[in-house]
Amino acid sequence: MRRLTGLPGEVTTLLTAVVEALDLPLPSNDEVDEAAHRDLLDERAAGVRIALSVLLERPGLWLLEDTASYIRERTAQHPVTYTPFRSDRTEAEG
């Protein structure tokens, strides 16, 4: 990811962790994959919301780097397990 100029490094680190947590590949057209995508996005968004809420409600409890680390750890606990959409697949391949 390209570094945003003008923002302190720790802010960029936190924002990058948020984007990476929420940037999921689109699911295949299968209903099960679509449901798994929604569930994963909900789970990851909840993790981001919790981390940012703690950061805002309890100043000094976590540093920005700690918040980014928490988001990354929680994201790693919830990997993509569904089949991502592939535009190069034909109807015969599914």
N, C-alpha and C positions, 0 to 999 in steps of 0.2 A: 504494500500500500504506500502511496506517495505521502511524504511528510508535508503537513500543512504548515506553511510558514507563518510566523507571528504567534503561534500558540506554544506555550511551554511544553517541553518534552513529556512531562507526566500527564498533561491534559491530552496530548496526542495519543499517548499509550492507552489511557482510559477510553477515549473515543474509539480507538482501533479495536479494543477488546469488545466494546458494545456492538460495533458493526460486524465483527467476525461472529459474534454469538447469534446475531439475528439474520445474517446473510446465508440463507439455506438454499440449496438447489431446488428448483421446482420438481414436484413429484411427477411420476408417470401418470398416465390417465386412469390408472387402476384406482378404484374407490378405496381400497385398503391403503395404498400408498398416499392418496390424498388425505385420508384421515390421519395417517401416521405423521405426515408433514404438518398438519394443523396442530396435532398434539405436541410435536417437538417444538414448533414455534411458540406455542403457549408456555411450555416448560421453560424454554430458554428466556422468553420475555419475562417470566416470573422471576427468574434468577437475576436478570439485569435490574428489574424493578426493586427487588430486595436490596441488592448491593447499592444502588443509587439512593434508595430511601435511607439506609443506614448512614451513608456518607452525608446526606443532607440533614438528617435528624440528630445525629450524634457527631458533630464536628470534633475532630481530634481523636476519635476512636480509631478510624482507619485513615491511612494516607491514600492519595490517589493511586499509587502503585499497588497498595494492598487491595483496593477495590478492583483494579484491573486483574490482579492475580486471582481473586475470588471468582470473577466472571469467567476467566479462562478455565479455571479448575472445574467450575460447575458445567461449563459448556462441554468440556472433555468427558464429563460423566454422562452426557446425553448426546451421543453421536448420531449421525444420520444412519438409519437402518432401513429406510425405504428405498425403492428403486427410483433414481432420479430420471427425469424426462430427458430423452435423447432425440434431438430433431433428425438425426441421421437414420433412425429406425424406420423400417417399412411396416406396413400393416401386417404382413406375414410374420414379421419378427415379434410383434406385440408391442 
